[in-house]
Amino acid sequence: MAVDQLAPPPAVPGIPLLGNALPMMGDVQGFLVDTYRRMGPVFQVRALNQSFVIMAGESANRFLIEHGEAVFTSAESFGGLDQQFNMRVHVLRGRPHRHLRKQLAAGVSRDLLAARWDDVMAVTDRTLRSWEGDPALPVVDRFQRLAADQLSIAFTGASSAARFEQLRSAFELVLDATITGKWPRAVLRWPAHRRARAEILAFAREALEQRAQHPTGGPADLLDRALAATDENGQPYPPEVRAGMALQGYFAGINTVAYLYSFMLYALLRHPEVLDRVRAEVDAGGPLTFERLRDMPALHGLVLETLRVYPPAPGSARTVTKAFDFEGFRIEQGRRVIVAASVPHLLPEHFPEPERFDIDRDFAAARKASVYAPFSVGGHTCLGAGMTEVLAVATMATLVRRLTVELPRPERPLRITATPGPNPGKRFKVAVSSRQEQADYST
């Protein structure tokens, strides 16, 4: 049957005006999984004035990998990042996109993290020690600040702490206005945001100018790569694209990394047996060197299982450039689509007893089959996924070695919010004290 003769996907029942907005503003992963179980691999949702086609399950992931380049664009969903901060990689397609990704990947590699390991771990240890004695530490906020410091030092050699508030508020406003739809795009014309945007772009240009005038002589980092980068035709990128490349290192991954840290801490507090194993593993060795991280199976299992249960990117937003057939339904040109790549994470056919938090799961087959996809699948998979996993192991190892953390109100259930990405929200607070009995290892 021709594509134009097929029916559109079924619509998920909602409430007047709001549609499906309320469940999608909370635990969006839970909503997508529950709806997939009820309605199958493709359906339509409506949230306020926006509508989306949701493609979910193993077949959706395969479709994104095999056909995503031909029928999707991310220019509408992620165009705000390019328009506001010149982050061109999010909107390009084909050869230009692959080439720019390669340039950026060279500046966010594990080798670079290894070269700056002592500096990254020094700020990690110093920050975690500063939390001691706080009876109600706001977890997400503090992990965002830590992640910003870690990433900017690793990628650029310098901390961005002095500009953290400005960077975070401006970046999250763009995400909320252009991707999640929480605010109308008109907020990006507010004078306060326009001033902040101008200052952030000037900050990126100044960082590049300083590096050009004063090379570090060390391994080439993201600033060095941006200065030397050429496009797919061998021509230098214009200054604004170079500035966008630099900004990727200052805040592009802050939320993803911080949310993962937050969910890992929650998992440890809710599963004492996992905390005991992780702590024993950390205490069994000496300093947390980069090389030692390879031999910490409990911590690696904690990272992977947290990403399964609490994926940072449960859906990849795209716009259809050419009508196509998916599972017998017509997906029309111009429709906004969310490929819910992480839905298989909570399906028993892929992960037995998916409700059980199990750090001993074997993820090798699931990765190969693309049903384990915490950072999406296909050509737009998160560039910093590998570094994120390494930093998560190191950060949680340092935390459990240095601190004792408790939930002030353990009876309070976790309330996940979806803006700008799935996270435990402002209500997630912990009481922090020094772990007196821990060995005094140097990091």
C-alpha positions as CSV (number, residue, x, y, z in Angstrom):
1,M,0.0,0.0,0.0
2,A,1.3,3.5,-0.9
3,V,2.3,5.7,2.0
4,D,-0.4,8.3,1.3
5,Q,-3.0,5.6,1.6
6,L,-2.0,4.6,5.2
7,A,-3.7,5.9,8.3
8,P,-1.9,8.2,10.7
9,P,-0.9,6.8,14.1
10,P,-3.5,6.6,16.8
11,A,-3.7,9.4,19.3
12,V,-3.2,9.0,23.0
13,P,-6.3,10.1,25.0
14,G,-5.7,13.3,27.0
15,I,-7.5,16.0,28.9
16,P,-8.9,19.2,27.3
17,L,-6.4,21.9,26.6
18,L,-3.5,20.2,28.3
19,G,-3.6,16.9,26.3
20,N,-0.8,14.7,27.6
21,A,1.3,17.5,29.0
22,L,1.0,16.6,32.7
23,P,2.5,13.1,32.5
24,M,5.1,14.2,30.0
25,M,6.3,17.0,32.3
26,G,7.0,14.4,35.0
27,D,8.4,10.9,34.5
28,V,8.4,11.1,30.7
29,Q,10.2,7.7,30.5
30,G,7.5,6.0,32.5
31,F,4.8,7.7,30.4
32,L,6.5,6.5,27.1
33,V,6.9,2.9,28.4
34,D,3.3,2.6,29.7
35,T,1.9,4.1,26.5
36,Y,4.0,1.8,24.4
37,R,2.6,-1.2,26.3
38,R,-0.9,0.0,25.7
39,M,-0.8,1.3,22.2
40,G,2.2,-0.2,20.4
41,P,5.3,1.2,18.7
42,V,3.8,4.4,17.2
43,F,1.3,6.9,18.5
44,Q,0.5,10.6,18.7
45,V,0.6,12.8,21.8
46,R,-0.3,16.4,22.4
47,A,1.2,18.7,25.0
48,L,-0.5,22.1,25.2
49,N,0.0,23.6,21.7
50,Q,2.4,21.0,20.5
51,S,1.9,17.6,19.0
52,F,4.3,14.8,18.3
53,V,4.5,11.4,16.8
54,I,6.2,8.9,19.2
55,M,8.1,6.0,17.7
56,A,9.2,3.6,20.4
57,G,10.7,0.1,20.9
58,E,13.3,-1.9,19.2
59,S,11.9,-1.3,15.7
60,A,12.0,2.5,16.2
61,N,15.7,2.3,17.2
62,R,16.5,0.3,14.1
63,F,14.6,2.7,11.9
64,L,16.5,5.7,13.4
65,I,19.8,4.0,12.7
66,E,19.0,2.8,9.2
67,H,16.8,5.6,7.8
68,G,17.2,8.5,10.1
69,E,19.6,10.4,7.8
70,A,17.1,10.1,4.9
71,V,13.9,11.1,6.5
72,F,14.7,13.3,9.6
73,T,16.2,16.6,10.4
74,S,17.0,18.0,13.8
75,A,17.1,21.6,12.6
76,E,13.7,22.6,14.1
77,S,14.2,20.8,17.4
78,F,17.8,21.9,18.1
79,G,18.0,25.0,15.9
80,G,17.8,27.2,19.0
81,L,21.2,25.9,20.1
82,D,22.7,27.0,16.7
83,Q,20.7,30.3,16.5
84,Q,21.5,31.3,20.0
85,F,25.0,29.9,20.6
86,N,26.3,28.8,17.2
87,M,26.3,25.1,18.1
88,R,26.1,24.1,14.5
89,V,26.7,20.3,15.0
90,H,23.1,19.9,16.3
91,V,21.5,20.9,13.0
92,L,23.8,19.7,10.2
93,R,23.2,16.6,8.2
94,G,25.2,14.2,6.0
95,R,28.9,14.8,5.3
96,P,29.1,18.3,7.0
97,H,27.6,16.8,10.2
98,R,29.9,13.8,10.3
99,H,32.9,16.0,9.7
100,L,32.1,18.5,12.4
101,R,31.3,15.7,14.9
102,K,34.7,14.2,14.2
103,Q,36.4,17.6,14.9
104,L,34.5,17.9,18.2
105,A,35.1,14.3,19.2
106,A,38.8,14.9,19.1
107,G,38.4,17.6,21.7
108,V,36.3,15.6,24.1
109,S,38.2,12.4,24.2
110,R,39.1,10.1,27.1
111,D,42.8,10.7,26.3
112,L,42.3,14.4,27.0
113,L,40.5,13.5,30.3
114,A,43.4,11.2,31.2
115,A,45.9,14.0,30.5
116,R,44.1,16.4,32.9
117,W,43.1,13.8,35.4
118,D,44.9,15.2,38.4
119,D,43.3,18.7,37.8
120,V,39.8,17.2,37.4
121,M,40.1,15.0,40.4
122,A,41.4,17.9,42.5
123,V,38.4,20.0,41.9
124,T,36.1,17.0,42.4
125,D,37.6,16.2,45.8
126,R,37.6,19.9,46.9
127,T,34.0,20.3,45.9
128,L,32.8,17.2,47.6
129,R,34.6,18.1,50.8
130,S,32.9,21.5,50.8
131,W,29.5,19.7,51.1
132,E,30.3,18.3,54.5
133,G,27.9,19.4,57.2
134,D,25.1,20.4,54.9
135,P,21.8,19.0,56.4
136,A,19.8,19.6,53.2
137,L,22.1,19.7,50.2
138,P,20.3,20.4,46.9
139,V,21.7,17.5,44.9
140,V,20.9,18.5,41.3
141,D,22.2,22.1,41.7
142,R,25.4,21.0,43.4
143,F,26.1,18.3,40.8
144,Q,25.5,20.8,38.0
145,R,28.2,23.1,39.5
146,L,30.6,20.2,39.9
147,A,30.0,18.9,36.4
148,A,30.5,22.3,34.9
149,D,33.9,22.6,36.6
150,Q,34.9,19.1,35.7
151,L,34.0,19.4,32.0
152,S,35.4,22.9,31.5
153,I,38.7,21.9,33.1
154,A,38.9,18.6,31.1
155,F,37.9,20.2,27.7
156,T,39.5,23.7,28.0
157,G,42.0,23.6,30.9
158,A,40.2,26.3,32.8
159,S,37.2,26.5,35.2
160,S,33.9,28.1,34.1
161,A,32.7,28.4,37.8
162,A,32.7,32.2,37.7
163,R,30.1,32.2,34.9
164,F,28.1,29.2,36.0
165,E,24.9,31.0,36.9
166,Q,24.8,32.9,33.6
167,L,25.7,29.9,31.5
168,R,23.1,27.6,33.2
169,S,20.2,30.0,33.1
170,A,20.7,31.0,29.5
171,F,21.3,27.5,28.2
172,E,18.3,26.1,30.1
173,L,16.0,28.9,28.8
174,V,17.0,28.0,25.2
175,L,16.3,24.3,25.8
176,D,12.9,25.1,27.5
177,A,11.9,27.5,24.7
178,T,13.0,25.5,21.7
179,I,13.0,21.8,22.6
180,T,10.6,21.1,25.5
181,G,8.2,23.9,24.7
182,K,7.9,24.9,28.3
183,W,8.1,28.6,27.3
184,P,7.2,30.4,24.1
185,R,10.2,31.3,21.9
186,A,9.4,35.0,22.5
187,V,11.3,34.7,25.9
188,L,14.5,34.5,23.9
189,R,13.9,38.2,23.0
190,W,13.9,39.3,26.6
191,P,16.5,41.9,27.2
192,A,18.0,40.0,30.1
193,H,18.5,36.9,27.9
194,R,19.9,38.9,25.0
195,R,22.5,40.5,27.3
196,A,23.4,37.1,28.7
197,R,23.7,35.6,25.3
198,A,26.0,38.4,24.1
199,E,28.2,38.1,27.1
200,I,28.4,34.3,26.7
201,L,29.4,34.5,23.1
202,A,32.0,37.2,24.0
203,F,33.3,34.9,26.7
204,A,33.8,32.1,24.1
205,R,35.5,34.4,21.6
206,E,37.8,35.7,24.4
207,A,38.7,32.1,25.4
208,L,39.7,31.3,21.8
209,E,41.7,34.6,21.5
210,Q,43.5,33.9,24.7
211,R,44.4,30.4,23.6
212,A,45.6,31.6,20.2
213,Q,47.9,34.1,21.9
214,H,49.0,31.8,24.7
215,P,49.2,28.1,23.6
216,T,49.4,25.7,26.5
217,G,51.9,23.4,24.8
218,G,50.0,20.4,26.3
219,P,47.7,18.0,24.5
220,A,45.3,19.6,22.0
221,D,42.0,20.3,23.8
222,L,38.7,21.6,22.5
223,L,39.9,25.2,22.2
224,D,42.9,24.1,20.2
225,R,40.7,21.9,18.0
226,A,38.3,24.8,17.4
227,L,41.1,27.1,16.4
228,A,42.5,24.6,13.9
229,A,39.3,23.2,12.7
230,T,38.3,23.2,9.0
231,D,35.1,22.2,7.3
232,E,34.5,19.2,5.1
233,N,36.0,21.1,2.2
234,G,39.1,22.1,4.0
235,Q,38.1,25.7,4.6
236,P,38.4,27.3,8.1
237,Y,35.1,27.5,10.0
238,P,33.8,31.0,10.5
239,P,34.5,32.6,13.9
240,E,30.9,32.0,15.1
241,V,31.2,28.3,14.5
242,R,34.5,28.2,16.4
243,A,32.8,30.0,19.3
244,G,30.0,27.4,19.3
245,M,32.6,24.6,19.4
246,A,34.2,26.2,22.4
247,L,30.9,26.5,24.2
248,Q,30.3,22.8,23.8
249,G,33.1,22.3,26.3
250,Y,31.7,24.8,28.8
251,F,28.1,23.7,29.2
252,A,26.8,21.4,26.5
253,G,26.9,18.3,28.8
254,I,26.4,19.9,32.2
255,N,22.8,18.7,32.6
256,T,23.3,15.2,31.2
257,V,26.3,14.6,33.5
258,A,24.7,16.2,36.6
259,Y,21.4,14.3,36.2
260,L,23.3,11.0,35.9
261,Y,25.3,11.8,39.1
262,S,22.0,12.7,40.9
263,F,20.2,9.5,39.9
264,M,23.3,7.4,40.8
265,L,23.3,8.9,44.3
266,Y,19.6,8.2,44.6
267,A,20.1,4.6,43.5
268,L,22.9,4.1,46.2
269,L,20.6,5.5,48.9
270,R,17.7,3.4,47.9
271,H,19.8,0.2,47.5
272,P,22.1,-0.2,50.6
273,E,23.4,-3.5,49.3
274,V,24.7,-1.7,46.2
275,L,26.3,1.1,48.3
276,D,28.1,-1.6,50.4
277,R,29.5,-3.2,47.3
278,V,30.6,0.1,45.8
279,R,32.2,1.3,49.0
280,A,34.1,-2.0,49.5
281,E,35.4,-1.8,46.0
282,V,36.6,1.8,46.5
283,D,38.2,1.1,49.8
284,A,40.0,-2.0,48.6
285,G,42.5,-0.1,46.5
286,G,44.7,3.0,46.6
287,P,44.4,6.3,44.9
288,L,41.7,6.8,42.2
289,T,44.0,6.9,39.3
290,F,42.7,7.0,35.7
291,E,44.1,3.5,35.2
292,R,42.4,2.1,38.3
293,L,39.0,3.0,37.0
294,R,39.1,0.1,34.6
295,D,39.0,-2.4,37.5
296,M,35.9,-1.2,39.3
297,P,33.1,-3.5,38.1
298,A,30.5,-2.6,40.8
299,L,30.9,1.1,40.0
300,H,30.7,0.5,36.2
301,G,27.6,-1.6,36.8
302,L,26.1,1.2,38.9
303,V,26.6,3.6,36.0
304,L,25.2,1.4,33.3
305,E,22.2,0.3,35.4
306,T,21.4,3.9,36.4
307,L,21.5,4.9,32.7
308,R,19.1,2.0,32.0
309,V,16.5,3.0,34.7
310,Y,17.0,6.7,34.4
311,P,18.2,7.5,30.8
312,P,19.3,11.1,30.3
313,A,17.8,11.2,26.8
314,P,14.6,9.1,26.7
315,G,13.7,10.6,23.4
316,S,15.4,12.1,20.3
317,A,13.4,14.9,18.7
318,R,13.3,15.2,14.9
319,T,11.2,16.7,12.1
320,V,10.1,14.6,9.1
321,T,11.6,15.7,5.8
322,K,9.9,13.0,3.7
323,A,6.7,11.0,4.5
324,F,7.3,7.4,5.4
325,D,5.7,4.2,6.6
326,F,6.4,3.0,10.1
327,E,4.7,-0.2,11.4
328,G,1.9,0.3,8.9
329,F,1.1,3.9,9.7
330,R,1.8,7.1,7.7
331,I,4.2,9.6,9.2
332,E,3.7,12.8,7.2
333,Q,6.3,15.3,6.1
334,G,6.6,18.2,8.5
335,R,5.5,16.2,11.6
336,R,7.6,16.4,14.7
337,V,8.7,13.0,15.9
338,I,10.2,11.8,19.1
339,V,12.1,8.5,18.8
340,A,11.8,7.0,22.3
341,A,15.1,5.1,22.1
342,S,15.2,4.1,25.8
343,V,11.7,2.5,26.0
344,P,13.3,-1.0,25.5
345,H,15.2,-0.4,28.8
346,L,12.1,-1.3,30.8
347,L,10.8,-4.1,28.7
348,P,11.2,-7.7,30.0
349,E,11.9,-9.1,26.6
350,H,15.1,-7.1,26.6
351,F,16.0,-6.9,30.3
352,P,14.6,-9.6,32.5
353,E,12.9,-8.3,35.6
354,P,13.3,-4.7,34.4
355,E,12.0,-3.2,37.7
356,R,14.9,-4.8,39.6
357,F,18.0,-2.6,40.0
358,D,20.8,-5.0,39.2
359,I,24.4,-3.8,38.7
360,D,25.5,-7.2,37.5
361,R,23.5,-7.1,34.3
362,D,25.4,-7.9,31.1
363,F,24.8,-5.0,28.7
364,A,26.9,-6.3,25.8
365,A,24.2,-8.0,23.8
366,A,21.7,-5.1,24.4
367,R,24.3,-2.6,23.2
368,K,24.9,-4.6,20.1
369,A,21.2,-4.8,19.4
370,S,20.7,-1.1,20.1
371,V,18.1,-1.7,22.7
372,Y,20.3,-0.2,25.4
373,A,20.4,3.4,24.2
374,P,20.8,5.8,27.1
375,F,22.4,8.4,24.8
376,S,20.1,7.7,21.8
377,V,21.3,5.8,18.7
378,G,22.4,6.8,15.2
379,G,24.4,9.7,13.8
380,H,23.4,12.1,16.6
381,T,24.4,9.9,19.6
382,C,25.9,12.0,22.4
383,L,29.5,12.9,21.7
384,G,30.5,12.8,25.3
385,A,29.0,9.5,26.3
386,G,32.3,7.7,26.9
387,M,33.7,10.6,29.0
388,T,30.4,10.9,30.9
389,E,30.7,7.2,32.0
390,V,34.3,7.6,33.2
391,L,33.6,10.8,35.1
392,A,30.5,9.2,36.7
393,V,32.7,6.3,38.0
394,A,35.3,8.7,39.4
395,T,32.9,11.1,41.0
396,M,30.8,8.5,42.7
397,A,34.0,6.7,43.9
398,T,35.2,9.9,45.4
399,L,31.9,10.7,47.0
400,V,31.4,7.3,48.8
401,R,35.0,7.4,50.0
402,R,34.8,10.9,51.4
403,L,31.2,11.3,52.6
404,T,28.3,9.8,54.3
405,V,25.0,10.8,52.7
406,E,21.5,10.2,54.0
407,L,18.0,11.1,52.9
408,P,16.5,13.6,55.4
409,R,13.0,12.3,54.5
410,P,13.5,8.7,53.2
411,E,9.7,8.3,53.1
412,R,9.3,10.9,50.4
413,P,9.1,9.3,46.9
414,L,11.3,10.5,44.1
415,R,9.5,13.0,41.9
416,I,11.1,13.2,38.5
417,T,10.7,16.3,36.4
418,A,11.3,16.5,32.7
419,T,12.6,20.0,32.3
420,P,14.9,20.6,30.6
421,G,15.7,16.9,30.9
422,P,14.7,14.0,33.2
423,N,16.1,14.8,36.7
424,P,15.2,14.3,40.4
425,G,14.2,18.0,40.8
426,K,14.8,20.6,43.4
427,R,13.1,18.5,46.1
428,F,15.9,15.9,46.1
429,K,18.0,16.9,49.1
430,V,20.4,15.0,51.2
431,A,22.2,15.3,54.6
432,V,26.0,15.2,54.2
433,S,28.7,14.4,56.7
434,S,32.3,13.4,56.6
435,R,33.0,9.6,56.5
436,Q,35.2,9.4,59.5
437,E,36.2,5.8,59.1
438,Q,37.4,6.0,55.6
439,A,41.1,5.6,54.7
440,D,42.9,8.8,53.9
441,Y,43.8,8.0,50.3
442,S,45.2,10.7,48.0
443,T,43.3,11.2,44.8
